């Protein structure tokens, strides 16, 4: 047995993603803006100081875009033109620009080649000076981006009733994302982070066959930008996605998030995919952190480590989703207390 020298957060994260030995598990705690204000008050620090207080290992960077607000301030429009309600703590879809006019050629698509688009990301990376694992945030990466532009129910119907139009929309989205991904890789990021939800609580949102036909090949091209550069790929995908996990492995997924314990049994997940995937998250923000005692939070955290990282690596430990303000601060403290903090002896 030898004692491993302490790793930097970046190197610890990189090794855990590839299931290599680490001195301790990397950790990552995310939260909404409202929750950040609550936590900062509870911990007597500023919101900007929270990532260091939580020992966060992952630093996500994004494009430089100032959202446009509706006249009444109720809707915020993202870079793609989709509208989101400003009154809710999470995501509330409020406007689909393709809901009525489906002419994709006439739509004002955002330009991924604008030179200044990655200026803030470059400044953030430079300021971090290689300490943390940096990944670009491709939230609402493909399927979610399509329905955010068209409408959720409408796009699900389109996938069946208007497949050619749906594929055209997905191809246009993928082309923009791939162009951005190439720019981020050139900027020097450490891996890719995608968000695209395919699952509900008890099934996929649409058939695995449809996913394989429409989503898989385009997602594969997006993953390939990072994998061909020798970089890992993290995917956040909610819900019961058991049927397509082998497909995600096949197209190059490295790490699965949020590994919701309500829908993905951790023991089975490790048994069936522990040789192929690392995991990120695992502590429920649905049934655990907002609803149980601090002692039960510590127990759940220990169980997550035991089931998803029995060999001491392959897990970025943290809440399954961004924490919202329904979570008591004492439960957050209990979770942090249960996080690994010291080096361990490894072979």
ABEGO torsion letter per residue (X at the ends): XBBBBBBBAAAAAAAAAAGBBBABBBBBBBBBAAAAAAAAAAAGBBAAAAAAAAGBABBBBBBBBBBBBBAAGABBBBAAGBBBBAABABBBBABBAAAABABAAABBBBBAABAAAAAAAAAAAAAAGGABBBBBBBBGABAAAAAAAAEAAAAAAAAAABAAAAAAAAAAAAAAAAAAAAAAAAAGBAEBBBBBBABBAABBABBAAAAAAAAAAAAAAAAAAAAAAGBBBBBBBBEBAAAAAAAAAAAGBABBOAGBAAABBAAAAAAAAAAABBBBEGBBAAAAAAABBAAAAAAAAAAAAAAABAAGBGBBBEBABBBBAABBAAAAAAAAAABBABBBBBX
